[in-house]
Amino acid sequence: MRNIKSCHATLFLTLLLTLIVIPWKASQSQEKVRLAYSSTDTLNSSVWNVAQDAGFYKKNGLDAEVVYIGSTTISVAAILAQDVQVGNAAGSGVAFAAVRGGDLVSVACFINTLAYELVVLDSIKSPEDLRGKSIGISRFGSVSDVAARELLKGIGLKPMEDVKILQVGGASERAAGFSRGVIAGFPSPPGNVHLIPGGLPHRILANMADLEKPYPLPFICAVTTKSYLAKKRDTVKRVVMALVEAAHYFKTNKEGAQRIVAKYLRGANKAYLEDAYRSTAKLMERVPYTTRGGMKIQLEQALKQSPGSKVTVDDLIDDSVVRELEKEGFIDWVFGKKS
């Protein structure tokens, strides 16, 4: 009888220690990683910030520090320097860095279209009215720069010749410059016109979705260096898993997604949240492969500045992580199998 009681006591202590030790080990197993997103708008928050606030990084074993870096070009520099391990960077940033010797690679892409519209002063009724004026972007080589040039070409105007392009800063700086009349327009992600302070009269002069050939672009993408991917492939895989879960959350939980976006985007109002959510949810990829056609266009542009480079599209994309997740059934598990 004494032996039975002793065994029960031992079993109880073992279970108690297990209950104490397992959570401790779980907390210790969270790997620290620094991630970056390049805008506070819905397009970026839809995966990077949703994954943080909805707990998907932690769920996938990551102690993630998610930082805001307000331009693709600066984000690219931070990733190359390994100040950031995985960050958001569009195909333009990846291609321009690669032809200059950087070892960046896009491992997943959640939006593969340049989702921008050209917001102008209400007094500008036609493309001709914009001739001789200036529009604002964040920085040269950034996504907003690509958007500005493509939108201008789409309405028959020559960038820098017919319309000047000025480096102004992030979305809030562009809106402020627009409100003060420093610039006559700016390329804007969907819905951002509702964020213009003071309600300055405006109009949408061009929308990428309305152009005959919408511009394909790896846009909201998880980018890292080839060296980091080789050394920490499992970490990168877990980042992508968290982002896939965030994409599903965004598409299926409108209220929760809008609440998270509003937390990070100061001044986000109902009109903005509705327009931006609708456009972004529609564009969000279920299986986040990086579009090779879009990357090819970016590489061709980059090679014009570095014609001696031997970089190919295959050097800029590593979709092995996404292929693996698809093969393992993870994406079907998150989104449900297609009928």
C-alpha positions in Angstrom: 0.0 0.0 0.0 2.9 2.3 0.9 4.5 1.5 -2.5 1.3 2.4 -4.3 1.0 5.7 -2.4 4.7 6.4 -3.2 4.1 5.7 -6.9 1.1 8.0 -6.9 3.1 10.7 -5.2 5.9 10.3 -7.7 3.5 10.4 -10.6 1.8 13.5 -9.2 5.2 15.3 -8.8 6.2 14.3 -12.4 3.0 15.6 -13.8 3.4 18.8 -11.8 6.9 19.4 -13.0 5.8 18.6 -16.6 3.1 21.3 -16.4 5.7 23.8 -15.1 8.6 22.9 -17.4 6.7 22.5 -20.7 5.4 26.1 -20.8 8.8 27.4 -19.7 10.4 25.5 -22.6 7.8 26.7 -25.0 8.5 30.3 -24.0 12.3 29.7 -24.3 11.8 28.2 -27.8 10.4 31.5 -29.3 13.1 32.6 -31.7 13.9 36.3 -31.9 13.5 37.8 -35.4 13.2 41.3 -36.6 10.7 41.9 -39.5 9.9 45.1 -41.3 6.9 46.6 -43.2 7.2 49.6 -45.5 3.9 51.4 -45.0 1.2 51.8 -42.4 -1.6 51.4 -45.0 -3.9 48.4 -45.4 -1.8 46.8 -48.1 1.1 46.3 -45.7 -0.8 45.8 -42.5 -2.9 43.1 -44.1 -0.2 40.6 -43.4 2.7 42.0 -41.4 0.7 43.7 -38.6 -2.2 41.3 -38.6 0.3 38.4 -38.0 1.6 40.3 -35.0 -1.6 41.4 -33.4 -3.5 38.2 -34.1 -0.6 36.2 -32.6 0.5 34.2 -35.7 4.2 34.9 -35.2 4.1 33.6 -31.7 2.0 30.6 -32.7 4.7 29.7 -35.2 7.5 29.9 -32.6 8.7 33.5 -33.3 9.4 36.3 -30.9 9.0 38.9 -33.7 9.9 42.5 -33.5 8.0 44.2 -36.3 9.4 47.6 -37.3 8.2 50.3 -39.7 10.6 51.4 -42.4 8.8 53.9 -44.6 10.3 53.0 -48.0 11.2 49.9 -50.0 14.7 51.3 -50.8 15.5 51.8 -47.1 13.9 48.5 -46.2 16.1 46.8 -48.8 19.2 48.3 -47.3 18.2 47.1 -43.8 17.6 43.6 -45.0 21.0 43.5 -46.8 22.7 44.8 -43.6 20.8 42.1 -41.6 19.4 44.7 -39.3 16.2 43.1 -40.5 16.0 39.4 -41.2 12.8 39.4 -43.3 11.0 42.4 -44.6 8.5 43.8 -47.0 10.1 44.8 -50.3 8.6 45.1 -53.8 10.1 43.5 -56.8 11.6 46.8 -57.9 13.7 47.0 -54.8 14.8 43.4 -55.0 15.8 43.7 -58.7 17.7 47.0 -58.3 19.6 45.6 -55.3 20.5 42.4 -57.1 22.0 44.0 -60.2 24.3 45.9 -57.8 25.5 42.8 -56.2 23.0 42.4 -53.3 21.9 38.8 -52.5 18.2 39.6 -51.9 15.5 37.0 -52.8 11.7 37.1 -52.7 10.4 34.0 -50.9 6.7 34.8 -50.9 4.4 37.5 -52.3 0.9 38.2 -51.1 -0.1 41.0 -53.5 1.3 40.7 -57.1 -0.3 43.8 -58.6 0.7 47.5 -58.3 -2.5 48.6 -56.6 -2.3 52.4 -56.9 -4.4 55.3 -58.1 -3.3 58.8 -59.0 -4.9 61.4 -56.7 -4.8 65.0 -58.0 -6.2 68.4 -57.1 -9.9 68.8 -58.0 -8.9 71.6 -60.4 -7.1 69.1 -62.6 -9.8 67.8 -64.9 -7.7 66.0 -67.5 -4.1 64.7 -68.0 -3.3 67.9 -69.9 -4.1 69.9 -66.8 -1.3 68.0 -65.0 1.3 68.9 -67.5 4.0 71.2 -66.1 3.1 70.4 -62.5 4.6 68.1 -59.9 3.5 64.9 -58.1 5.0 63.5 -54.9 6.5 60.1 -54.2 8.4 58.7 -51.2 11.8 58.1 -52.7 13.2 57.4 -56.2 13.3 53.7 -56.8 10.5 53.0 -54.4 7.1 51.4 -55.3 5.4 54.9 -55.2 8.0 56.0 -57.8 7.2 53.0 -60.1 3.5 53.7 -59.6 3.9 57.4 -60.5 5.7 56.7 -63.7 3.4 53.9 -64.8 0.3 55.9 -64.1 1.6 58.9 -65.9 2.6 56.8 -68.9 -0.9 55.2 -68.8 -2.5 58.6 -69.3 -0.1 59.7 -72.1 2.3 61.8 -70.1 6.1 61.5 -69.9 7.5 61.3 -66.3 10.0 64.0 -65.4 9.4 65.7 -68.8 5.7 66.5 -68.8 5.3 66.1 -65.0 8.0 66.4 -62.4 8.3 63.7 -59.7 9.4 64.9 -56.3 10.7 62.9 -53.3 8.4 64.0 -50.5 8.2 61.1 -48.0 5.7 58.5 -46.8 1.9 58.5 -47.3 1.3 61.1 -44.6 4.0 63.4 -45.9 2.6 63.2 -49.4 -0.9 63.9 -48.2 0.4 66.9 -46.2 2.3 68.3 -49.2 -0.8 67.9 -51.3 -3.0 69.7 -48.8 -0.5 72.7 -48.8 -0.4 72.7 -52.6 3.3 71.8 -52.8 2.4 69.0 -55.1 -0.5 68.7 -57.5 -1.0 65.0 -57.0 0.5 61.7 -55.6 0.2 58.0 -56.3 -1.9 56.4 -53.5 -2.8 52.9 -52.4 -6.6 52.1 -52.5 -8.7 54.3 -50.2 -5.9 56.6 -49.0 -7.6 59.6 -50.5 -9.9 59.5 -47.5 -6.9 60.3 -45.3 -6.2 63.7 -46.8 -6.3 66.1 -43.9 -8.9 68.9 -44.0 -10.9 67.2 -46.8 -9.2 69.1 -49.6 -11.1 68.6 -52.8 -9.5 66.0 -55.0 -10.2 63.6 -57.8 -8.8 60.3 -59.0 -7.2 61.0 -62.4 -6.1 57.4 -63.1 -6.5 54.0 -61.5 -4.1 51.2 -62.2 -7.0 48.7 -62.3 -8.6 50.7 -65.1 -5.6 50.8 -67.4 -5.7 48.5 -70.4 -2.8 46.5 -69.0 -2.6 46.8 -65.1 1.0 46.8 -64.0 2.1 43.4 -62.7 4.4 43.8 -59.7 5.6 41.6 -56.8 4.3 44.2 -54.3 3.6 42.9 -50.7 6.4 40.4 -50.5 8.5 38.6 -47.8 12.1 39.3 -48.8 15.4 38.1 -47.2 18.9 37.4 -48.2 20.1 34.2 -49.8 22.6 33.8 -47.1 20.0 34.1 -44.3 17.6 31.7 -46.1 20.4 29.1 -46.4 21.3 29.5 -42.7 17.9 30.0 -41.2 15.5 28.4 -43.6 13.2 27.0 -40.9 12.9 30.5 -39.4 12.0 32.0 -42.9 9.4 29.2 -43.3 7.8 30.0 -40.0 7.6 33.7 -41.0 5.8 32.7 -44.2 3.5 30.4 -42.3 2.5 33.3 -40.0 1.9 35.6 -43.0 -0.2 33.0 -44.7 -2.4 32.7 -41.6 -2.6 36.5 -41.4 -3.7 36.6 -45.1 -6.5 34.2 -44.3 -7.5 36.1 -41.2 -7.6 39.3 -43.2 -9.8 37.8 -45.9 -12.2 36.2 -43.5 -12.4 38.6 -40.5 -13.2 42.0 -41.8 -14.0 43.6 -38.5 -10.8 42.3 -36.8 -8.6 43.2 -39.8 -10.0 46.7 -39.9 -9.4 47.1 -36.2 -5.7 46.2 -36.6 -5.3 48.5 -39.6 -6.8 51.4 -37.6 -4.4 50.8 -34.7 -1.4 51.4 -37.0 -2.7 54.0 -39.4 -3.4 57.3 -37.6 -6.5 58.9 -38.8 -8.0 55.8 -40.5 -11.7 56.6 -40.9 -14.6 54.4 -41.8 -14.6 55.4 -45.5 -10.9 54.6 -45.8 -11.2 51.2 -44.0 -14.1 50.1 -46.2 -12.5 51.0 -49.5 -9.0 49.8 -48.6 -10.3 46.5 -47.1 -12.4 45.7 -50.1 -9.6 46.3 -52.6 -6.9 44.5 -50.6 -9.0 41.4 -49.7 -9.7 41.0 -53.4 -6.0 41.2 -54.4 -4.7 39.0 -51.6 -3.1 35.8 -52.9 -4.2 32.4 -51.4 -0.9 30.7 -52.4 1.8 33.5 -52.2 4.0 32.7 -55.1 6.0 35.7 -56.4 4.9 36.5 -60.0 7.8 35.8 -62.4 6.3 38.0 -65.1 6.1 41.0 -62.8 9.7 40.4 -61.5 10.9 40.1 -65.1 9.6 43.6 -65.8 11.4 44.9 -62.7 14.7 43.2 -63.7 14.5 44.7 -67.2 14.2 48.1 -65.7 17.1 47.5 -63.3 19.4 46.1 -66.0 19.1 49.4 -67.9 21.1 51.0 -65.1 23.5 48.0 -64.7 23.7 46.5 -68.2 26.7 44.3 -67.4 24.8 42.4 -64.7 24.1 38.7 -65.3 21.3 38.5 -62.8 18.2 36.5 -64.0 14.7 36.2 -62.6 15.6 32.9 -61.1 18.2 34.7 -59.0 15.5 37.0 -57.5 12.9 34.4 -56.5 13.1 31.4 -54.3 9.6 29.9 -54.1 10.8 26.6 -52.5 9.2 27.5 -49.1 5.8 28.2 -50.6 6.0 25.0 -52.7 6.9 23.1 -49.6 4.0 24.6 -47.6 1.6 23.8 -50.5 2.9 20.2 -50.8 2.6 19.6 -47.1 -1.0 20.8 -47.2 -0.5 23.8 -44.9 -2.2 26.3 -47.2 -5.2 24.0 -47.6 -5.3 23.6 -43.9 -5.4 27.3 -43.4 -7.7 28.3 -46.2 -9.6 25.1 -46.6 -9.4 22.9 -49.7 -10.7 24.4 -53.0 -13.9 22.8 -54.1 
